[in-house]
């Protein structure tokens, strides 16, 4: 793996984690109204479009998917522990 691959992977993972956190907070009505759909989707779109323009869409998309999945697992396990 190259440094550029790891960089775009990390950027994608951070975007996926932020996306999941926004979805989770909105679904559980903890979030402020401004952290809703219009705030999350441009972040994801901008990250993936820039990654595509520089030729790093695959590491960014893989990172996004892993960040989304891992953050979802963390939130679900935290919720089940408190139930």
DRENDO-1510 file (C-alpha; in Angstrom, 1 decimal, always signed):
<recs>
REC; n; res; u; v; w
REC; 1; UNK; +0.0; +0.0; +0.0 .
REC; 2; UNK; +1.2; +3.5; -0.8 .
REC; 3; UNK; +0.9; +6.6; +1.4 .
REC; 4; UNK; -1.7; +8.0; -1.0 .
REC; 5; UNK; -3.8; +4.9; -0.7 .
REC; 6; UNK; -3.7; +5.1; +3.1 .
REC; 7; UNK; -4.5; +8.8; +3.0 .
REC; 8; UNK; -7.6; +8.4; +0.9 .
REC; 9; UNK; -8.6; +5.3; +2.8 .
REC; 10; UNK; -8.4; +7.4; +6.1 .
REC; 11; UNK; -10.3; +10.3; +4.5 .
REC; 12; UNK; -13.0; +7.9; +3.3 .
REC; 13; UNK; -13.2; +6.2; +6.7 .
REC; 14; UNK; -13.6; +9.5; +8.5 .
REC; 15; UNK; -16.3; +10.5; +6.1 .
REC; 16; UNK; -18.1; +7.2; +6.7 .
REC; 17; UNK; -17.9; +7.5; +10.4 .
REC; 18; UNK; -19.2; +11.1; +10.3 .
REC; 19; UNK; -22.0; +10.0; +8.0 .
REC; 20; UNK; -23.0; +7.2; +10.4 .
REC; 21; UNK; -22.9; +9.4; +13.4 .
REC; 22; UNK; -25.1; +12.0; +11.7 .
REC; 23; UNK; -27.6; +9.3; +10.7 .
REC; 24; UNK; -27.6; +7.7; +14.2 .
REC; 25; UNK; -28.1; +11.0; +16.0 .
REC; 26; UNK; -30.9; +12.1; +13.6 .
REC; 27; UNK; -32.6; +8.7; +14.0 .
REC; 28; UNK; -32.5; +9.0; +17.7 .
REC; 29; UNK; -33.5; +12.7; +17.7 .
REC; 30; UNK; -30.5; +13.8; +19.6 .
REC; 31; UNK; -29.2; +16.0; +16.8 .
REC; 32; UNK; -29.8; +19.6; +16.1 .
REC; 33; UNK; -31.9; +20.1; +13.0 .
REC; 34; UNK; -29.0; +21.5; +11.0 .
REC; 35; UNK; -27.0; +18.2; +11.1 .
REC; 36; UNK; -29.5; +16.5; +8.9 .
REC; 37; UNK; -29.6; +15.2; +5.3 .
REC; 38; UNK; -28.4; +18.5; +3.6 .
REC; 39; UNK; -25.4; +18.6; +5.9 .
REC; 40; UNK; -24.2; +15.0; +5.5 .
REC; 41; UNK; -24.7; +14.3; +1.9 .
REC; 42; UNK; -22.5; +17.1; +0.5 .
REC; 43; UNK; -19.7; +15.8; +2.7 .
REC; 44; UNK; -19.9; +12.3; +1.3 .
REC; 45; UNK; -20.4; +13.6; -2.3 .
REC; 46; UNK; -17.5; +16.0; -2.1 .
REC; 47; UNK; -15.2; +13.4; -0.7 .
REC; 48; UNK; -16.0; +10.8; -3.3 .
REC; 49; UNK; -16.0; +13.3; -6.2 .
REC; 50; UNK; -12.6; +14.7; -5.3 .
REC; 51; UNK; -11.3; +11.2; -4.8 .
REC; 52; UNK; -12.5; +10.3; -8.3 .
REC; 53; UNK; -10.9; +13.4; -9.8 .
REC; 54; UNK; -7.5; +12.5; -8.4 .
REC; 55; UNK; -7.9; +8.8; -9.3 .
REC; 56; UNK; -8.3; +7.5; -5.7 .
REC; 57; UNK; -12.0; +6.6; -5.7 .
REC; 58; UNK; -11.5; +2.9; -4.7 .
REC; 59; UNK; -9.6; +3.5; -1.5 .
REC; 60; UNK; -11.9; +6.4; -0.5 .
REC; 61; UNK; -15.0; +4.3; -1.2 .
REC; 62; UNK; -13.6; +1.3; +0.7 .
REC; 63; UNK; -12.7; +3.5; +3.6 .
REC; 64; UNK; -16.1; +5.1; +3.6 .
REC; 65; UNK; -17.8; +1.7; +3.6 .
REC; 66; UNK; -15.6; +0.4; +6.4 .
REC; 67; UNK; -16.0; +3.6; +8.5 .
REC; 68; UNK; -19.8; +3.4; +8.0 .
REC; 69; UNK; -19.9; -0.3; +9.0 .
REC; 70; UNK; -17.6; +0.0; +12.0 .
REC; 71; UNK; -19.3; +3.1; +13.4 .
REC; 72; UNK; -22.6; +1.4; +13.0 .
REC; 73; UNK; -21.3; -1.7; +15.0 .
REC; 74; UNK; -20.1; +0.6; +17.8 .
REC; 75; UNK; -23.4; +2.4; +18.1 .
REC; 76; UNK; -25.5; -0.7; +18.0 .
REC; 77; UNK; -23.3; -2.5; +20.6 .
REC; 78; UNK; -23.4; +0.5; +22.8 .
REC; 79; UNK; -27.2; +0.7; +22.6 .
REC; 80; UNK; -27.6; -3.0; +23.3 .
REC; 81; UNK; -25.3; -2.9; +26.3 .
REC; 82; UNK; -27.5; -0.2; +27.9 .
REC; 83; UNK; -30.8; -2.1; +27.3 .
</recs>
